């Protein structure tokens, strides 16, 4: 009986191994100068990495996968193809050796097909918008209004398409390639839906953890919620907290950096806004994502930014940026100065001036 049990365990192990076996057959549709190609875990190459020889413009991989995972197939650091592979898949690839990720032909891996089908569709949307951008440069005032309307209509259609595709594939790691291309404030329910599925299905996975943290941060900074307090150092080296700003009717928490060109381009608008509305109750609390103190201080002086400034000089590792879920800059949170409730987010330029004016004029 003991011998029979051992035999059954061996058979069971072989059966599971066969179910988990992944095979990849690849062909290049042109000559490649490379002699080998590498397959590795996308986020953690030390966890899985294999290389194989390219013969007659063909290659193959065979390995056992424990679960759904994101892989990178690469000829070089900059020339790679992303794959989301499920155990048991038999994958066929036809690739351009000059650019593996452009128009690949993929069979046998539905998640990978999804990634590149969506990429192709987005490229078509972007091509139309690029054409409008060129036309905008030589258009008159009336034509520019029409072009802007058409541009934003395409943008709307693109977002509707993208949100529908993400929703259809919300249980796969492939959804992570596109969900964060959508504005989190506008599509927050979709973020929550994807996060609630993937965080349970792939607990602790580094790819899902980033999305999960972003959802948690956004919940803390949703419009109507109380802005989290934090303290960092001023250029003079003194600790200054957000909640120490008193007497203001409106507070703008402005995440920026000296090296951020869009931020610096926005600064003249902020200076004008502050000059017009500071006496009426506007305050600005600038939070820099700089690492170099001298560059930060020099930008404050050069751009004539006369409001409060703080930073922990940790760049993208800024504790305040993490607390507020800031993934890009400039990023702004507009607060009611009496109770620190968030009343608007990420509006700039004319829209920001109109909003502040509606509260303080």
PyMOL commands that set and color helices and strands:
alter all, ss='L'
color gray80, all
select helices_A, chain A and resi 2-20+110-137+141-168+173-177+179-181+188-201+206-220+242-244+261-280+293-302+315-317+319-324+349-360
alter helices_A, ss='H'
color red, helices_A
select strands_A, chain A and resi 21-28+36-41+49-53+58-64+69-74+80-85+90-95+105-107+231-233+239-241+250-256+282-288+308-310+331-336+342-345
alter strands_A, ss='S'
color yellow, strands_A
deselect
rebuild
show_as cartoon
